[in-house]
Amino acid sequence: MYQSADRLIIFDADGTLIDAFSAISIAFAHHGLSIGDLERFQKRRNLFKYIGGIKEFPRNLARQMGKRVRKELLGTLTEVYREEASLYPGMAELIRDLIEVPGIRVGMVTRNICHEPESTLTRLFARHDLDIGKLDFMHYLPLREEKTQYFKAARERFDINPAHAFACGDEHRDYAAALAASMYPFIVSYGFESHARLTFKFGIPEDVVSQDPRAFSSRVRHALDMPP
């Protein structure tokens, strides 16, 4: 039997809370590169998301061959996150409200491409009057590392009943990780993967997919008995 009656919700950052596509577009534009529009961006494999789609590929590949250019691009992206990147509408309010509710544990497990992700995201969220130091936990993962073990560890650390545990993300990998950790998934289709890719290609039920930030916020609030 579980000793805690708390509920747990874990968020992904890029593509779920943060408008990462716009940030990446700005960073690439600083170097004369283009990643195309969101629709084509969402259809690419991870590799192509960061070197451009078919139309942009030849020029981008030529420009990114050197390690120096890749290093400069990463530095630019870091600065864009710190100074310009935005949360999707309503996300700061959602996180703030969740933190204030007694009996809800709020954490973040995320993959983020930038230098010093902890300080970078701290600055980004602070520009939205959100102190991520108030979260119950935060973990930063390498791109290829899966989230399942971190989801399980958080649930076990707080002794949370799996029926009271939720995980949010924008990729099919996030959905799979939530299920593997015996957690209920909230998936969004406005981030790195489109609604069609999530539902038709990977068979994720439409009932757990939110197509815009407002719908996502409403779904989370309803599930956790919060005011809309």
Buried (B, 14 or more C-beta within 10 A) or exposed (E): EEEEEBBBBBBBBBBBBBBBBBBBBBBBEBBEBBBBEBEBBBBBEEEBBBBBBEEBBEEBEEBBEEEEBBEBBBEBBBBBBBEEBBBBEBBBBBBBBBBEEEEBBBBBBBBBBBBEBEEBBBBBBEBBEBEBEEBBBBBBBEEEEBBBBBBBBBBEEBEBBEEBBBBBBBBBBBBBBBBBBBBBBBBBBBBBBBBEBBBEEBEBEEEBBBBBBEBBBBBBBEEBEBEE
